[in-house]
Amino acid sequence: MEQERHFLFVLDEGFTMQAFSSAVEVLRLLARIRPGSGLTYGAASLSGGPVRASNGFALIPDTDPGAIPRRAVIVVVSGASANRTESPELAAWLRRLIRTGHPVWGVSSGVVRLAQAGLLAGRKVAAHWEDVPYLTEHHPGLMVTPSLFEIDGDLATCAGGQAASDLMLWVVGQALGAGTADEIAARLVIDAVRDGRASQRRMLEMRFQTAHPAVFAALRLMRANLFDPVPIARIADAQNLSQRQLERLFHQEFGQPPSRVYAQLRLDHARQEVLAGTRPLTEIALDYGFTPETFGRVYKRLFGRSPIDDRRQA
């Protein structure tokens, strides 16, 4: 039998059903295709009673919060109301659990609950893009990334939604091999298992935000032409500006020229394809307007590793 690991999903009132079910379905299918794999799951609530999800349905937990299996991984799942209310009782309970050796994870707005419990200070954190403004304002010690999920020792955070499937498929892949994870993904009609470093699409759009109408319009034109880059002079002309004027505005808004911002937008999207591992790197580079040599150099400068190393690690 594989090493046993029990995932206890702690459901907060108003939790997001999709995030919960996306994670649980991976483990359910694992039990079906690999009985005795050692990866099991259950659900609990702080009160021990039924919990209502954000869609109105109530779920009856199967685990008494006072009888948690030893070393169970505690996975907190919450919903949109988490960033409007606090739960001191839940925060105190989570701090006790982590002191007694339980890994504690947050999925969807469960990440907010971990932050409110003071468990994420100085950590890299993946969060749903809707929770990012709250986290950056009220918990500035966090390092919020655009990733689908982040693993940091005994703490893990996940943006929620389908990313919860990606997180659990990663768990299965680590424990039982990529083949088992791929088989489960296929049964869920998931075309590819996404690496946690892949970014949320909305987070990519939030990377460069501005209220300046000309800069906003220039960014929109850039995002509409990621595969076939438009010259910066033409982008400036479309806003009735000179290239020098546009460069000055970009420096004021982002501290860098439009050419570098444009390159980062293209690289962010190119990285999704690098991590997916389905197309040759040279083909990806050319599609996004880079020579293979330039692609590797600027990619490493932005992400800290070459495309080859990034794909190999994925």
Disulfide bonds with the S-S distance in Angstrom:
none
